[in-house]
Amino acid sequence: MRLLVIDTALGACTAAVFEDDRALAVRFEPMTKGHQERIGSLVRDVMAEAGGGFDSLDRIGVTVGPGSFTGLRVGLAFAQGLGAALDRPVVGLSALDALAASLANHDGPIAALIDARRGQVYARLFADGGPLGPDEALSVEEAARRIADIGPGVALVGNGAAVVTQAFPHLTFAHLDDRVAPSPEALAHLAAVADPATQPPRPLYLRAPDATPPSRLPGQPRQLAS
C-alpha cells in the first residue's frame, strides 16, 4: 500500500510518502504557525521525490486532533480536497494515538500528552498494547493522578509531558519524550491499519475554541450598562 500522511495539528508540518513500511520521502518541519503556507509545497516535494505521481497513492492519512484549531483544519482541508480530486480514501488519525505510536521501542504503559494551555492537557493513556480510555481534556492535576495510578513504568510523550512534570516534579515515570509532533513512521503505521469506515477525516475537538465571536457587528454601537 502506498500512502501519503499529513500532519499540521501540533508543532510541526509533516508530509511523507510510505510504501508499506518503507519511507519513500519525508518532510518534517517544526513550526507553531504557518502550516497553511507550507503544507502544499511539502506535499509537492515528497510526491516528486517518491515518484509515481499522485495516481500511485492508495490512501491518505491526516491527523484530526486534538491540537491547534487552526492547524488541524489546514491539514484536514488539504487532505480532503486531495482525496476528493484523486478519488482516494482519507482516514483520520488521532494525534494522541500517533504520539504514543511514536514510542515504538517502549513496551510499557504510555501517557500521550499535549499542552492544551489554561491548566489542561489533552491526554490518552495506554497499557498492554491498547488505550485505557478515550482522548480527553484533563486538568494537569488529574493527568498527574492518572499517571501515578499506572505506576513508575509509564513513558510520557508529547509537549504536554513537561507541563505535567514541571507542575509535579516528584511524579515517577520511566521516560520522557517531549517531541512537538508524532513521527512520520507512526503516522504511516496508523494510516495503513485504519478503517476508512470508522475513522473518517473529521476534526476531534475536546473543548470549545479559545476565541469567542464579537459581541457586536462592525459599526454597531456599544451597549451601555444600565
Stockholm file with secondary structure:
# STOCKHOLM 1.0

chainA/1-226         MRLLVIDTALGACTAAVFEDDRALAVRFEPMTKGHQERIGSLVRDVMAEAGGGFDSLDRIGVTVGPGSFTGLRVGLAFAQGLGAALDRPVVGLSALDALAASLANHDGPIAALIDARRGQVYARLFADGGPLGPDEALSVEEAARRIADIGPGVALVGNGAAVVTQAFPHLTFAHLDDRVAPSPEALAHLAAVADPATQPPRPLYLRAPDATPPSRLPGQPRQLAS
#=GR chainA/1-226 SS CEEEEEECSSSEEEEEEEETTEEEEEEEEECSSCHHHHHHHHHHHHHHHHCSCGGGCCEEEEEEESSCHHHHHHHHHHHHHHHHHHTCCEEEEEHHHHHHHTCTTCCSCEEEEEEEETTEEEEEEEETTEESSCCEEEEHHHHHHHHHHHCTTCEEESTHHHHHHHHCTTCCCSEEECCSSCCHHHHHHHHHHCCTTTSCSCCCCSSCCSCCCCSSCTTCCCCCCC
#=GC SS_cons         CEEEEEECSSSEEEEEEEETTEEEEEEEEECSSCHHHHHHHHHHHHHHHHCSCGGGCCEEEEEEESSCHHHHHHHHHHHHHHHHHHTCCEEEEEHHHHHHHTCTTCCSCEEEEEEEETTEEEEEEEETTEESSCCEEEEHHHHHHHHHHHCTTCEEESTHHHHHHHHCTTCCCSEEECCSSCCHHHHHHHHHHCCTTTSCSCCCCSSCCSCCCCSSCTTCCCCCCC
//
